Amino acid sequence: MAAARSPRDGAISPSPARKVAERRLSGMSPQIAINTQVDRAGMLEFARHRHHAILITTRSDGTPQASPVTCGIDGDGRLAIATYPERAKAVNARRLGAASLVVLSDDFDGPWIQIDGDAEVLDLPEALEPLVEYYRSISGEHPDWAEYRAAMRRQGKSLILLTPRRWGPIATGGFPARLSP
């Protein structure tokens, strides 16, 4: 089983898969999968504090296209993803007008949720102030907003906004409940 080096002290720490295997082998109870249904407010509260996600769009041939992204939530409860207009995720979202986002926890084996919805792509200049809101939702205040706005213009950024229409339960991985002791 794989191990990972700790960036702080160089010591080897066990991978998440190894931790699960060691727990199982030591006679400890396995982690049981949990699915918690939430309303819109619960879904948004869960996603508001998590910024790592996988955006799933559909290619023109109908196959899925997945992109690891950083996401935030705007004041209207839409999930926001910064991108460039020529990226596959933006092209696909613009063409179909729909996407899915799997919002992940920082811990590999932490809870996650899939959110499906209507996708809209904003380009500059319309995207500029929503990009400011996107940054604030993830990182708070920028030390120089004029500099940030200039950088967004220079880079030609776009913003994908996903309006949630359906979401799954907040889920954790693990064994089915039928295997619990």
FITOR-939172 format. One record per residue: residue in three letters; z, y, x of N, C-alpha, C in turn. Coordinates in pm, 1 decimal, always signed. Each point is the difference from the previous one (the first is absolute). Layout:
REC   residu        nup     nnorth      neast       caup    canorth     caeast        cup     cnorth      ceast
REC      ala          Z          Y          X          Z          Y          X          Z          Y          X
...
***
This chain:
REC   residu        nup     nnorth      neast       caup    canorth     caeast        cup     cnorth      ceast
REC      met       +0.0     -118.0      +83.3       +0.0     +118.0      -83.3       +0.0     +123.4      +87.2
REC      ala      -63.6     +104.0      -50.7      -14.4     +123.6      +77.7     +130.0      +77.4       +5.6
REC      ala      +14.8      +73.9     +106.7     +113.4      +90.4      +14.7      -55.1     +135.6      +38.5
REC      ala      +77.1     +102.4      -23.4      -43.4     +135.6      +32.2      +98.0      +63.4      +96.6
REC      arg      -52.5      +81.0      +90.1      +86.3      +73.3      +92.6      +54.2     +123.6      -68.7
REC      ser     +126.8      +23.4      +17.6      +61.6     +120.8      -52.4      -45.2     +117.4      +85.5
REC      pro      -49.5     +108.7      -62.4      -46.6     +112.3      +80.3     +113.5      +71.9      +72.5
REC      arg     +122.0      -16.3      -43.9     +111.4      +71.1      +60.7      +47.6      -63.6     +130.1
REC      asp      +25.2     -129.7       -4.2      +62.4      -61.6     +117.2      -83.2     -111.3      +62.4
REC      gly     -119.1      -25.1      -52.4      -86.2     -102.5      +56.1      +41.1     -141.9      -37.8
REC      ala     +109.1      -14.5      -73.1      +45.4     -133.4      -39.9      -94.3      -56.3     -105.3
REC      ile       -9.3     -129.3       -6.0      -86.2      -64.1      -98.3      +78.9      -19.3     -128.3
REC      ser      -57.5      +47.4     -111.9      +62.9      -20.0     -130.1      -90.8      -90.7      -82.2
REC      pro      +57.7      -81.8      -86.0      -82.7      -93.8      -77.2      -86.8      +73.2     -102.2
REC      ser     -118.6      -56.0      -24.6      -90.2      +55.4     -100.4      +57.3      -28.0     -139.2
REC      pro      -49.2      +71.4     -104.0      +48.2      -28.2     -135.3      -21.3     -146.0      -40.6
REC      ala     -113.9      -59.3      +37.0      -25.7     -140.9      -34.4     +101.6      -91.3      +67.9
REC      arg      +33.3      +31.0     +125.4      +98.3      -81.7      +70.5     +138.0      +11.8      -64.2
REC      lys      +35.8     +121.6      -43.8     +129.4      +19.2      -65.7      +10.6      -85.4     -126.0
REC      val     -108.3       -3.2      -80.6       -0.6      -82.4     -121.2      +13.6     -147.2      +36.0
REC      ala      -76.6      -44.5      +99.7       +6.4     -140.3      +41.9     +139.0      -35.2      +52.4
REC      glu      +58.9      +87.6      +81.1     +133.8      -27.2      +53.1     +103.1       -7.6     -112.0
REC      arg      -11.9      +88.9     -100.5      +93.2       -2.4     -112.2      -13.6     -132.6      -75.3
REC      arg     -124.8      -44.6      -21.3      -23.4     -125.0      -70.8      +55.7     -118.2      +78.9
REC      leu      -24.8       -0.4     +131.0      +44.5     -111.0      +82.9     +150.4       -3.3      +18.4
REC      ser      +64.9     +115.9      -11.7     +144.8       +3.0      +20.5      +76.4      -35.1     -126.3
REC      gly      -72.0      -31.4     -107.2      +66.6      -39.2     -122.8      +29.2     +117.0      -93.3
REC      met      -36.9     +121.9      +39.6      +20.9     +115.2      -87.8     -101.7       -5.6     -112.4
REC      ser      +31.7      +62.4     -110.6      -90.4       +3.6     -114.3     -124.0      +81.2      +33.9
REC      pro     -116.4      -46.9      -44.1     -122.4      +78.2      +21.9       +0.5     +123.6      -89.6
REC      gln      -78.3      +99.5      +37.2      -14.0     +117.8      -84.6      -83.8      -38.4     -120.8
REC      ile      +48.7      +33.5     -116.9      -70.4      -30.0     -123.9      -81.6     +122.8      -40.1
REC      ala     -124.4      -21.4      -37.1      -87.3     +109.0      -43.2      +55.8      +65.9     -125.5
REC      ile      -13.7     +132.0       -5.9      +49.6      +75.7     -114.6     -111.0      +93.0      -47.2
REC      asn      -16.6       +9.7     -131.6      -93.9      +94.3      -61.8      +78.4      +84.4      -98.9
REC      thr       +0.2     +131.0      +20.4      +75.1      +90.9      -85.8      -96.9      +93.8      -71.6
REC      gln       -9.3      -14.2     -132.1      -85.7      +88.5      -78.1      +59.8     +140.4       +0.4
REC      val      -85.6     +101.7      +14.9      +46.1     +138.4       -2.2      -93.0      +83.5      -88.1
REC      asp      +55.9     +107.1      -55.8      -82.5      +94.0      -75.3      -67.1      +95.8      +98.0
REC      arg      -74.6      +95.4      -51.6      -73.2      +94.4      +85.2      +94.5      +75.5      +94.1
REC      ala     +111.1      +46.5      -53.1      +96.1      +73.8      +83.1      +54.9      -88.8     +111.4
REC      gly      +28.8     -125.5      -29.7      +50.5      -93.8     +101.0     -103.7      -30.3     +106.8
REC      met     -126.4      -13.0      -43.5     -109.0      -24.5      +95.4      -15.7     +118.8      +94.5
REC      leu       +1.0     +121.2      -56.0      -14.7     +119.2      +82.6     +119.1      +18.6      +93.8
REC      glu     +119.4      -27.7      -47.2     +118.5      +12.5      +86.2       -7.2      -99.5     +115.8
REC      phe      -44.3     -121.2      -27.9      -15.5      -99.8     +106.0     -102.4      +47.8     +102.7
REC      ala     -115.5      +46.0      -47.3     -109.3      +40.2      +90.3      +30.5     +130.3      +74.3
REC      arg      +78.0      +88.1      -59.7      +28.0     +131.3      +59.8      +64.2      -11.0     +138.5
REC      his      +74.8     -104.6      +23.3      +73.6      -15.6     +125.5      -67.6      -96.5      +97.4
REC      arg     -119.7      -43.6      -33.7      -75.3      -92.4      +84.4     -138.4      +58.8      +23.2
REC      his      -41.1       +5.0     +123.9     -125.2      +67.6      +31.5     -104.7      -90.6      +65.0
REC      his      +32.5     -127.1      +21.3      -97.6      -95.2      +53.7      -59.7      -78.0     -116.8
REC      ala     -132.6      -12.0       +1.6      -65.9      -67.2     -111.2     -133.4      -58.0      +45.3
REC      ile      -54.6      -84.4      -84.9     -134.9      -52.3      +16.3      -78.7      +48.3     -121.7
REC      leu     -105.8      +79.1      +25.0      -86.7      +46.5     -107.1     -113.2     -100.2      -14.6
REC      ile      -23.0      -43.6     -123.0     -105.9      -97.1      -26.9     -102.5      +65.8      -91.5
REC      thr     -123.4       +8.0      +52.0     -112.0      +51.6      -78.8     -103.7     -111.5       -8.8
REC      thr     -107.5      +25.7      -72.1     -103.9     -100.4      -18.1     -130.4      +48.5      +62.1
REC      arg      -55.5      -84.2      +87.0     -129.9      +31.1      +62.0     -110.7       -8.0     -105.6
REC      ser     -115.7      +51.7      +33.8     -112.4       -1.2      -94.8      -44.6     -141.4      -35.2
REC      asp      +29.3      -98.7      +88.0      -36.4     -139.1      -31.4     +108.0      -71.9      -80.5
REC      gly     +106.2      +72.7      -37.6     +105.7      -57.7      -83.2     +116.0      -61.7      +75.7
REC      thr       -8.4       -7.2     +131.6     +110.1      -58.5      +77.5     +106.0     +105.9      +29.5
REC      pro     +124.6      -43.2      +20.4     +107.2      +96.5      +27.1       -9.6      +55.8     +141.3
REC      gln      +45.1     +123.0      +15.2      +10.6      +66.3     +129.7     +141.5      +52.4       +8.7
REC      ala      +74.5      -40.4     +103.5     +140.6      +38.8      +14.6      +17.9      +89.9     +120.7
REC      ser      +83.2     +102.3      -16.0      +27.9      +94.1     +108.1     +150.2      +25.4       +8.6
REC      pro      +59.5      -16.5     +118.5     +139.7      +42.8      +14.9       +3.5     +152.8       -2.9
REC      val      +90.2      +57.5      -78.6       +5.6     +145.4      -17.7     +144.9      +47.8       -3.9
REC      thr      +12.5     +130.8      +11.3     +126.0      +69.0      -26.3      -16.9      +68.4     -134.2
REC      cys     +101.8       -7.6      -85.5      -13.0      +59.1     -132.9     +122.4      +83.4      -35.1
REC      gly      -22.1      +92.9      -90.0     +106.4      +82.3      -55.8      -22.7      +11.6     -149.6
REC      ile      +86.5      +74.3      -66.4      -12.7      +20.3     -144.2       -3.2     +149.5      -27.4
REC      asp      -99.1      +43.8      -78.4       -9.4     +142.2      -30.5      +86.1      +33.8     -121.5
REC      gly       +1.6     +127.4      -35.8      +83.4      +47.2     -110.0      -40.1      -52.8     -136.3
REC      asp     -119.9      -56.1      -11.4      -46.6      -57.2     -126.5      +18.7     -151.4       -5.4
REC      gly      +69.9      -56.6      +99.1      +24.4     -143.7       +0.7     -119.4      -81.7      +44.1
REC      arg      -91.6      +61.2      +73.7     -114.2      -73.3      +54.2      +29.1      -36.6     +144.2
REC      leu      -48.2     -116.0      +42.2      +15.2      -41.2     +139.4     -112.6      +63.4      +79.7
REC      ala      +35.3      +58.3     +113.2      -95.4      +76.0      +79.8      -19.3      -66.2     +135.6
REC      ile     -126.4       -9.9      +41.4      -37.1      -61.0     +127.9     -100.0      +93.0      +68.0
REC      ala      +32.1      +47.2     +119.7      -92.2      +85.5      +75.1     -104.5      -88.1      +67.9
REC      thr     -123.2      +50.5       +7.5     -108.9      -75.5      +59.6     -111.4      +96.3      +40.5
REC      tyr     -113.9      -55.4      +31.2     -120.2      +77.4      +29.7     -105.8      -39.6     -102.7
REC      pro      -88.8      +91.2      -37.5      -94.6      -28.5     -108.7      -93.9     -117.3      +26.6
REC      glu      -29.1      -30.2     +127.5      -93.9     -108.2      +30.2      +66.7     -137.3      +14.2
REC      arg     +131.6       -7.0       -4.9      +69.1     -129.3      +14.0      -30.4      -88.5     -120.2
REC      ala       -1.6     -131.0      +24.3      -31.0      -96.3     -106.5      +92.0      +17.7     -120.0
REC      lys     +128.1      +22.2      +24.8      +93.8      +13.3     -111.3      -35.8     +118.7      -89.7
REC      ala      -42.2     +111.8      +61.1      -37.5     +117.6      -77.8     -132.1      -22.9      -74.2
REC      val      -96.7      -58.2      +68.7     -130.3      -28.6      -61.8      +18.2      -94.2     -118.9
REC      asn      +77.0     -106.1      +19.5      +22.1      -98.1     -106.9      +78.8      +59.7     -116.6
REC      ala     +106.2      +75.0      +29.8      +81.6      +61.0     -105.8      -82.6     +100.4      -80.0
REC      arg      -81.6      +75.9      +69.1      -85.2     +100.1      -66.2     -102.2      -69.3      -92.0
REC      arg      -60.5     -108.9      +48.4     -104.2      -70.2      -75.7      +56.9      -65.8     -125.0
REC      leu     +111.2      -70.0      +13.7      +54.4      -78.5     -110.4     +102.2      +77.2      -83.4
REC      gly      +73.3      +92.6      +63.4     +101.8      +75.2      -73.8     +125.4      -79.8      -26.9
REC      ala      +20.2     -106.5      +76.6     +119.1      -83.4      -18.0      +38.7      -60.4     +134.9
REC      ala     +128.5      -32.2      +14.1      +49.6      -62.9     +122.1     +135.8      -61.2      -29.6
REC      ser      +47.5      -78.8      +94.7     +134.8      -56.7       -5.5      +69.4      +34.7     +130.0
REC      leu     +131.6      +14.9       -7.8      +79.6      +32.7     +116.5     +119.8      -93.2       +2.0
REC      val      +18.7      -70.4     +111.9     +118.8      -83.9      +17.7      +94.9      +79.8      +88.0
REC      val     +107.7      +49.3      -59.6      +98.8      +80.3      +71.4     +102.1      -94.6      +60.7
REC      leu      +16.1      +10.3     +132.0      +83.1      -92.1      +76.1     +130.7      +64.9      +45.2
REC      ser      +99.8      -82.0      +24.7     +123.3      +46.7      +62.5      -19.8       +2.7     +150.6
REC      asp      +84.8      +73.4      +70.1       -7.7       +3.5     +145.7      +27.5     -137.3      +60.3
REC      asp      +91.4      -76.0      -61.0      +28.9     -135.9      +47.5     -109.9      -93.9      -48.2
REC      phe      -47.4      -86.9      +87.9     -108.8      -91.2      -34.0      +31.7      -80.9     -125.4
REC      asp     +122.6      -46.6      -11.8      +34.3      -85.3     -113.9      +71.3      +76.5     -111.4
REC      gly      -16.2     +133.6       -3.6      +61.6      +82.2     -103.4      -81.3       +0.9     -128.1
REC      pro      +52.7      +64.9     -102.4      -70.5       +5.9     -128.2     -128.2      +81.5       +7.5
REC      trp      -90.0      -26.6      -93.6     -129.2      +67.2       -7.7      -43.0       +6.3     -145.5
REC      ile     -101.2      +82.3      -27.2      -53.9       +9.9     -136.1     -149.2      +29.6       +7.2
REC      gln      -75.7      -58.3      -90.9     -142.7      +31.1      -12.0      -18.5      +97.2     -115.0
REC      ile      -75.7     +107.4      +26.8      -27.7     +102.8      -99.7     -151.8      +11.5      -14.2
REC      asp      -49.5      -14.2     -122.9     -142.7      +11.1      -29.0      -22.4     +128.5      -77.9
REC      gly     -112.6      +66.0      +25.6      -22.9     +122.2      -75.6     -135.6      +61.3      +20.7
REC      asp      -13.2     +118.6      -57.8     -121.1      +79.4      +10.9       +4.7      +75.7     +131.5
REC      ala     -109.9       -2.7      +73.7       -6.7      +67.0     +130.3      -92.3     +120.1       -8.2
REC      glu      +44.7     +108.7      +59.7      -78.4     +122.4      +10.7       +1.3      +41.6     +146.6
REC      val     -113.7      +42.0      +50.9       -8.5      +45.9     +138.1      -22.4     +150.6       -0.1
REC      leu      +89.9      +71.3      +67.3      -13.1     +144.8      +15.0      -50.4      +29.9     +140.4
REC      asp     -100.9      +84.0       +9.3      -51.1      +46.5     +128.8      +37.8     +147.0      +16.0
REC      leu      -14.0      +48.8     +122.4      +26.3     +141.7      +25.5     -105.1      +85.4      -69.6
REC      pro      +32.1     +115.3      -47.7     +128.0      +69.2      +14.5     +103.5      -39.8     -104.5
REC      glu      -42.2      -72.6     -105.0      +90.8      -39.6     -108.1     +118.1      -83.6      +50.4
REC      ala      -18.9      -76.0     +105.8     +104.5      -90.2      +49.0     +108.3      +70.4      +82.1
REC      leu      -21.1     +123.9      +41.4      +89.9      +62.8      +97.1     +144.9       +8.7      -47.3
REC      glu      +26.0      +59.5     -112.9     +139.3      +12.2      -45.5      +59.2     -135.6      -40.8
REC      pro      -77.1      -89.9      -62.0      +54.0     -134.9      -22.1      +32.6      -73.7     +130.3
REC      leu      -72.6      +27.8     +109.3      +35.5      -58.9     +130.0     +133.4      +54.5      +50.6
REC      val      +28.3     +126.1      -28.3     +130.8      +57.1      +34.7     +109.2      -73.8      -77.5
REC      glu      -22.8      -20.3     -130.1      +97.9      -71.5      -82.6      +17.5     -144.2      +48.7
REC      tyr     -109.6      -64.2      +38.6       +4.0     -135.6      +56.1      +90.8       -2.4     +123.2
REC      tyr      -21.1      +92.7      +92.6      +81.1       +5.2     +121.8     +147.5      +18.0      -36.0
REC      arg      +29.1      +93.7      -89.7     +139.5      +25.3      -39.4      +65.0     -124.3      -60.5
REC      ser      -75.4      -76.2      -78.2      +57.1     -117.7      -66.8      +37.9     -109.4      +98.8
REC      ile      -58.9       +3.7     +118.6      +27.7     -102.0     +100.9      +93.4      +51.6     +108.3
REC      ser      -26.7     +121.1      +50.1      +69.7      +49.4     +119.1      +81.3     +126.4      -20.1
REC      gly       -1.2      +58.0     -118.7      +73.8     +124.1      -21.8      -79.9     +120.8      +45.3
REC      glu      +70.0      +99.7      +48.6      -65.1     +125.4      +38.1      -65.1       -9.6     +137.9
REC      his     -117.7      +57.3      +10.4      -71.6       +8.0     +127.4      +45.9     +125.7      +73.5
REC      pro       +9.6       -2.5     +132.6      +44.8     +119.1      +71.8      -98.8     +117.0       -5.6
REC      asp     -127.6      -28.5      -31.2      -99.8     +107.2       -4.6     -109.0      -39.1      -99.3
REC      trp      +15.9      +46.8     -124.5      -94.7      -38.6     -104.5     -140.0      +53.7      +25.6
REC      ala      -10.5     +115.9      +60.9     -133.2      +53.8      +31.6      -71.2      -93.2      +97.7
REC      glu      +73.7      -49.5      +98.1      -56.5      -94.7      +96.9      -42.1     -129.8      -69.8
REC      tyr      +84.3      -51.2      -90.2      -31.1     -122.5      -73.3     -127.7      +18.3      -82.9
REC      arg       -7.8     +111.0      -75.0     -118.3      +25.1      -82.7     -126.0      +10.2      +85.6
REC      ala      +11.5      +67.7     +113.2     -115.2      +12.5      +91.3      -43.0     -137.3      +51.0
REC      ala      +96.1      -85.3      +31.5      -31.8     -135.1      +48.4      -69.8      -81.3     -109.3
REC      met      +45.5      +10.7     -123.9      -62.9      -73.4     -110.3     -144.0      +47.3      -19.5
REC      arg      -22.5     +131.4       +9.0     -136.4      +52.9      -12.0      -87.7      -47.6     +115.1
REC      arg      +53.5       +9.0     +120.8      -74.6      -39.4     +121.0      -36.6     -148.8       -5.6
REC      gln      +91.0      -82.1      -49.3      -24.3     -144.4       -6.8      -82.0      -40.2     -122.7
REC      gly      -16.2      +91.2      -95.3      -77.8      -31.9     -119.6      +65.9     -106.2      -86.8
REC      lys     +132.0       +7.5      -13.6      +75.5     -103.7      -71.7      -30.0       -1.9     -149.3
REC      ser      +22.3     -114.9      -58.1       -6.6      -22.3     -144.2     +131.8      -61.9      -43.5
REC      leu      +18.5       -8.8     -130.3     +122.0      -59.1      -54.3      -37.8      -89.3     -116.8
REC      ile      +49.1     -122.7       +2.3      -16.9      -90.9     -113.6     +126.4      +11.1      -84.1
REC      leu      -17.1      +24.2     -129.5     +112.6       +4.7      -93.4      -12.7     -117.4      -96.1
REC      leu     +102.9      -80.0       -6.6       +1.9     -117.5      -87.2      +97.2      +25.7     -114.8
REC      thr      -54.1       +6.6     -122.4      +82.4      +16.3     -119.4      +39.1     -138.6      -49.5
REC      pro     +128.8      -35.7       +6.9      +41.6     -135.2      -40.5      -29.6      -27.5     -147.5
REC      arg      -61.4     -114.6      -25.6      -27.4      -45.6     -136.2      +71.9     -131.8      -28.1
REC      arg      +21.4      -77.2     +108.0      +66.1     -131.0      -13.7      +68.5      -27.9     +132.3
REC      trp     +114.7      -65.8       -4.9      +69.7      -38.6     +122.5      +73.3     -129.3      -25.6
REC      gly      +12.4      -75.2     +107.2      +69.6     -127.3       -8.9     +149.1      +21.3      +14.3
REC      pro      +70.9     -105.6       +2.7     +143.7      +14.2      +24.8      +24.3      +35.7     +146.6
REC      ile     +117.6      +53.1      +27.1      +43.5      +12.7     +139.1      +33.7     -142.3      +41.9
REC      ala      -64.4      -45.9     +105.4      +10.2     -140.9      +36.6      +55.7      -16.6     +140.8
REC      thr      +64.5     -111.9      +22.5      +37.6      -42.3     +133.5      -55.1     -140.1      +19.3
REC      gly      -38.3      -30.5     +120.0      -50.1     -133.5      +29.4     +115.5      -99.0      +10.3
REC      gly      -33.3     -123.3      +10.4     +100.2     -104.0      +15.0      -39.6     -124.5      -76.4
REC      phe      +95.8      -88.0       -9.5      -19.9     -125.6      -69.2       +8.5      +19.5     -151.1
REC      pro      -68.4      -84.9      -78.6      +14.3       +7.7     -145.6     +144.5      -30.7      -40.1
REC      ala      +44.4      +60.5     -110.8     +138.1      -17.4      -45.9      +34.8     -147.3      -21.2
REC      arg      -97.7      -83.0      -32.7      +27.2     -142.9      -24.5      +52.3      -69.9     +125.7
REC      leu      -18.6      +60.0     +118.0      +47.3      -60.8     +123.7     +137.8      +51.2      +42.1
REC      ser      +61.0      +88.0      -81.3     +131.5      +53.5      +38.3     +105.6     -110.1      -13.2
REC      pro     +100.3       +7.6      +85.6     +104.2     -104.3       -2.5      +85.3       +5.7     -124.2
***
